[in-house]
């Protein structure tokens, strides 16, 4: 039997309870603090996290979970996978790291995409035949020693070698036949060196995360997993290895890992509950520790501790030790529900954020070790909260349910595209390569101050409304001056593209401090969808119609789609997601109808999270895509052919959902393409996509301002794949996080490039 792991979590939030890291990063990037000040903030956050987890009673505390930007990027730097274009900049190690994440004026950053089916974004490593893997950065060892100095023994956490390579892309110099996984042996040599260094520093355990195996994997990839962990397990100088899989059932990979000399396996028994049927037949568990992921690391509902303990009881005897943990890292939930004094007290009693989930893990660990009687009070409190939520009247609205019951297939259909296209061209009279933006414009300090002042009661609603109108007029005038064809109102009144709508819909609760990292310094506050959803009143019509009155050009109504609202919220888990999606879709449908009635001729319903919720296993995908597409079409149908529906998708690998993008039946689809240099258009063409498309020509997640020549190159590449009559020109995503100076320069270059190409199309 292995040394006891006991109660643990697989990771923890790192941005800071009050977003301390976000603020320090942005001050550093702006040149207002230096590297020593930034590193001191980071050190304080690390030490506070280690000590709080230790004091909470965890038996094993994860370490090396801190990151200045992204854990996959960290892994690339640790093992020397830094493309030459970044080392050639001659920057300090820290600034080279940030150049890889954000780019610099002369050098674009690494591609960024979603971390499996979450709203977290990771930087995609670039690996080629000539990538020189080596132990180039000692941060995991340094942080282990730093924790020891703070009085806490930690278990360093690393992205596993297979997941790292499977999430990487081939660099530009690699031959067509090359795959990053081809470099596994070389990478393992560097991992072995790091494990040796950790062993010499005194680390007893190390955690290697392999979530890539919650997805379908080929026999060759499964064989590589077994070979890699056999090689690492046979090292004579290393810590004990906890191989962690999460975001679903590891499937065949579980048996492959169990057949290696690693000492422990962590399994997700929330998203991967089907693994319970597999575990009794897995050979090799008898001499290993099994960390049962019984506390949901991705949602905010209190755990049914009685049910979790019952599940744990079925595992006893299957492994040398049964420990308890979270289903995945707690990176995906906010810090502490006790800070949320504005959330309805009854709803708050149903919730558990990261701090409370740690307590749940500790309670479950004590119950397994000492018996239920040792934690009887905690079990009673959890039982009451779970029962209260299940029986609350506020989670059900019979009117909403009756409306859902009345739906028919024709409610999710529009007229044929050819007829719609002709009607829209007669109505809008747009030039070739019509230009637009995705929706939001920079949220200035004045806008944020006005919103804060309204919340604090320092200004009245009328004053706030006038300030927002002033900002809308500014946005309209900027777009007119630049020469954009379809305008937006800029969304100054919106704090977030999901939170804004949740605050205007019944069935949601909003937090004040529930921040979750999305990427780098970017944080979001996901709303909590706890009950049936309905729309009490119009949400955007007043702002859109005000903007339209300011210009002769068409102004888009801007809405968020039902799938994205679900993906970027903490969603109720007491009914199928499809049912909840249709409830949200009906609310959006009512808003689309009201916008059309108010004279808005273009309505954009964004679904950037369509790919994000895609199940990791192929067998589970058709059911999801069916209800996801249906909910979007339900939201966007029931209007005239002449009303143009746009949608927007961003920062995902789209190949797996190309057919679904076609099935959405939007008139125009704008899509991320700048970092990947129009790769997605090949996928669209392969399935005969024949609608309007706007592949992004301006990467807004980087502070770089693209030149007109760069945009011209991207548009030329797009025109080689898409007929001019269907091609739109737009940025990759909304502009909220950028500043006006860079946005205006970038859009001016976009319009210059567009104007330069248009004459050749006549």
Secondary structure, DSSP 8 states (H G I E B T S, - for coil): ------BB-S----S-TT-HHHHHHHHHHTTSS-HHHHHHHHHHHHHHHHHHHHHHT-SBEEES---SS-HHHHHHHHTT---HHHHTT---HHHHHHHHHH-BTTB----EEE-TTSS-EEE--EE-TT--------HHHHHHHHHHHTT--EEEEEE-HHHHHHT-EE-TTS-TT--GGGGHHHHHHHHHHHHHHHHHHT--EEEEE-GGGGS---HHHHHHHHHHHHHHHT-SS--EEEEE--SS--THHHHHHHTSS-SEEEEESSTTTTHHHHHTT-TT-TTSEEEEEEE-SS--B---HHHHHHHHHHHTTTSSEEEEEESS-GGGS-S-GGG-TTS-HHHHTTB--HHHHHHHHHHHHHHHHH-GGGGHHHHHHHHHHHHHHHH-GGG--HHHHHHHHT--GGGG----HHHHHHHHHHHH---SS-B---SB----HHHHHHHHHHHHTSS-HHHHHHHHHHHHHHHHHHHHHHT-SSB--B-TT-S-TTHHHHTTEEEEE--SS--EEEETTEEE---EEEEEEEESS-SSHHHHHHHHHT-SS-BEEEEE-HHHHHHTSEE-SSS-HHHHHHHHHHHHHHHHHHHHHTT--EEEEE-TTTTTT--SSGGGHHHHHHHHHHHHHHHH-SS-TTSEEEEEE-SS--GGGHHHHHHH--SEEEE--TTTTTHHHHHHHHTT--SEEEEB-S-TTSS----HHHHHHHHHHHHTTS-GGGB-BB-SS--TTS-HHHHHHHHHHHHHHHHHHHGGG-
